[in-house]
Amino acid sequence: MVDYSAYESITVDVREGVATIEFHRPEVYNALSTEVMLDLSRAFDELQLDRSVDAVVVTGEGEDAFSAGADIAQYAGPSEEHDPRQRDRQNLFYDIYRKPYDLHAPVIAKINGYCVGGGLILAMYCDLRIAVEGAKFGVPTANIGQIPTGGSTYRAVELVGEAKAKELVFTAGMVDAAEAHRIGLVNRVVPRERLDAAVDDVIGAIQDTGRLAVKNSKRAINESVGSPDLETARAVEEEIWWEQFATGERERLVDEFNEG
């Protein structure tokens, strides 16, 4: 049994196959400090070992922000004051941002407010994004003389296309939830009072299907996204297909379907 209690900046609650990770820094819009990121890394490492988890929800405390991104104070000062460990830190953060994407189970970003900078990077690496109507999204790095990090330039192009990704970064502006939905950055936009129910609906649908099939489908889709060509993607898909075909879950659900 995994102990999910020993964190400083987040909580992890696992119930009935659903893990909820919540940031607890509402006074700074749930900014992703180094401490938060290290907690998040350990949480996803532990969830990776917990195959009883069917889905993960990531959110921020309060109603103001999912996360407003990195603690900018950590980047202040001339470049010579940032020793070589800063490069190691950036590489570590990239690895952490990717953990939702690489997790065995689907990960849903439950976006309850501002989703900016590093917060948006993390949300983009989740599998699904469900946002409240008042949520705001942005990549304001140019405002502080920096560029996006964590592999976010590549991921943003995957999600919204080159032209829109460039617009978001070049202007350092914000888009509202409706625009984020229109460009494919989020899956659903709901009134605040419907946010919990909307996330629960998606999780319920996931848990009503073949749960291992969902996890293997995530593997196949992720491999396809990262493949250099159709034939490579097809070969990996076929391998995962046969792996799933050999499961007792597939046999049981096919029999249930035929009997129904």
Buried (B, 14 or more C-beta within 10 A) or exposed (E): EBEBEEBEBBBBEBEEBBBBBBBBBBEEBBBBBBBBBBBBBBBBEBBBEBEEBBBBBBBBBBEBBBBBBBBBEEEEEEEEEBEEEEEEBEEBBBBBBBBBBBBBBBBBBBBBBBBBBBBBBBBBBBBBBBBBBBBBBBBBBBEEEEEBBBBBBEBBBEBBEEEBBBBBBEBEBBBBBEBBBBBEBBBBBBEEEBBBEBBEBBBEEBBEEBBBBBBBBBBBBBBBEEBEEEEEBEEBBEEBBEBBEEBEBBEEBEEEEEEE
